[in-house]
Structure formats: C-alpha cells, structure tokens
Amino acid sequence: MREINDYGLKMCKYQGDLFRSSIDMVRCSSPIFLRRFMYSEVAVRMDSDGFLFESTDITDIINEIEGQFGESDYGKMKYSENELYWMGYLYRYWAYTKECSSKSIYKIVKPAELRELYFSYHSLDPSQAIERILEAKGIAFEKDMIKKGVEILRRIRNG
C-alpha cells in the first residue's frame, strides 16, 4: 500500500475526467464503457507508473479503447457526470493506493453497485469509501487479498 501523492491525485482527476467525458464521446451505455475501460490496455498502462508522461488526451484514450473493443451502441443507460467523475476518481485512487489492477477492482465492485453507493459515499475521503466497501464485502485488504477474492469469485462462478 502506498500513500497518495501529487502524481496519484493527477491520475485520479484524469480518470474522473475520462469517465465523465464518456457521456458525450461514446455511444454505448456507461456500464459498457466502464467495463471496457477496466479491461483495456489503457487501464493496464494507467495501473503502472508513468502514464501521465504519455502525450495523450481524453479523445485519444477513448479512440484507443474503441479501437481495442470496437465501437458499440449497446445499452442506453448513461450515468450522470458527477457519478462518473466520482467513480473514475475512486477506481483510480483504489488502484493507486492499494497497488492493484483496475481489472481486479472491477471484479470486486461493479459500476452498478458503485453507483448505488454514490449518494452515501461521494462526500467521504476516497480511502474511507474504499475501506467501507471492502468491509461490507468482508475483505480485509492486504496486497494479495484482492487476488484471493478473485480466486474465490472464480470458484463460486465455476461451481
């Protein structure tokens, strides 16, 4: 686990802006875009240090994600700008401070569930919101606890 710093806060803001911009820049629903993002090569790069040193803007990132998965107009549900910004910020804060992948976080808490927590948690410090989510799911966070949680979910799904 690492402390949030200036670089981490900039990453959180960038991802929040990216998620908020998706409302107007993609035709698919917010949940579909968020799933695509969390499984994208972009997210993998953002999970490692150095992403902010790339010279890419939000339009380039959206185009890269659509290039990876293809354009889609599937789904109609669009989350609000505030919800999307908070979700992007929180997901990145979580990945940065807990040093885990976006994909593993997505497997723990999906966008629909996170959206339901928006009104209760958006005014909390991100670290407090994350701890409450983990506590509610019965996950005592250590670096490899995410991996164990994913393994448990796989076992449940596979019967």
N, C-alpha and C positions, 0 to 999 in steps of 0.2 A: 504494500500500500504506500502511496506517496501523497504528499501534501499538494494541494492545488497551488499553482503559481501563475505568473502572468501569461506564460505560453498556454497553459491549460485553460485559463479563462478565455483567452482569444479563440481557442479551439471550440469551447462551449458556445461562444457567441456565433462563431462561423456556422456551426452545425445548426444552431437555432435559426439563424437567418436562412440557411439552406432549406430546412424543413418548412419554414414559413413561406418561402418563395415557391415551394412546390404547388401551392394552391393555384397559382396562375400559370405555372410553367409546364405542368404535366396534365394529361387528360384523364389519367386513371384516378381512382379514389385515393384518399390519404392513406388508408391502411395498406393498400397495394404498394404505393410508393415507399412507405416506411419499411415494409418487408424487403422490397428490392434493395433499398439503400443498405439496410443492416446486413444483407448478404452480399453486398457488392465489393468489388475490388477497391473502390473508393474508401469504403469503411475500413477495409484492411489497412490501407495506407494511412488513414486517419488514426487508427489504433497504434501505429508506431510513430515515434517522434520524427519531426521534420516536415510534416505535411504543409505547414504554413509557409515553408520556404519554396514550395512549388508556386509557379505563377499561373494559377487557375482561378477563374471567377465562378460564381454560382451557376451561370449559364453553361460553362464548360463542364462542370460537375454533373449537372442534370443531363446534358447530352451524353456524357460518358456512361452514366447509369442506364439511360435508354439505349445506348449502343450495346451495352452488355446484355440487357434483358429484352430489348426490342420495345418499340412504342406500344402502348396499350391504352384503350379507353374503358377498360374493365372497371366496373364499380362506379357508383355515383357519390358516395359519402365523402364529403370534404370536411375536415376538422377546421376549427376557427384558427385564425392567425396566432392568437395568444396560446391556444392549446399546442399548436405545432411548434411554436418557438420554445415553449417550456419543455416539451417532450424532447426536442433536439438538444437543448441545453442539458437536460437531466441525463439523457442517454450518454452524452459525451463526457459529462462530469463523472459519471459512474465508470465508464471505460478508462478514463484518465487516472482517476484516483485509486481505483481498485486494480488497475493494470490488467484488465481482461478484455476480451474481444467484444465487439459490437454484437456479433452473432450469438455469443454465449449469453449476453444480457437479454437479447431479444427472446431467447428461449425461456428465460425466467419470467419476463414480463412483456407481454404483447402490447401493441399500441392501444387496442380497445380497453384493456384493463388499466393501462396508464392514464388514458383519457378519463376514465371514471374517477381517478384519484386527483384530477387536476384541481377541482374546487377546494378539496381538503388540503392538498399538499403544495400548491403552487406558491404560497407565501412563506413556506418553510425554507430554511437553508437547504441547498441540494443534498448535503451529506445527511441531514436529518431525514429528508424524504426517502433517501435510499435505505437508510437503516430501518425505517418503519416498514418499507416494502419488504425488505429481507426478513425482518422479524415476523411480519404477517405470514410469510411463506415458510417460516420455520427454518430459515437458512442462517446459520452462524457464519459470517463471512470471514474466510481466510482466502488467500490467493487461489488455492486449489479447490475450495468449496464449490465454486461455480462449476468446475469440471465434474465434481461428484454429483451435483444437482442435475447436470445434463445427462450423466450416466444413468441416474435414477429415472429421469423422464424417458430416456430411451427404453429402459427395461419395462416401464409401465406401458408405453406405446406398443412395444413388441410382444407384450403378454408374457 
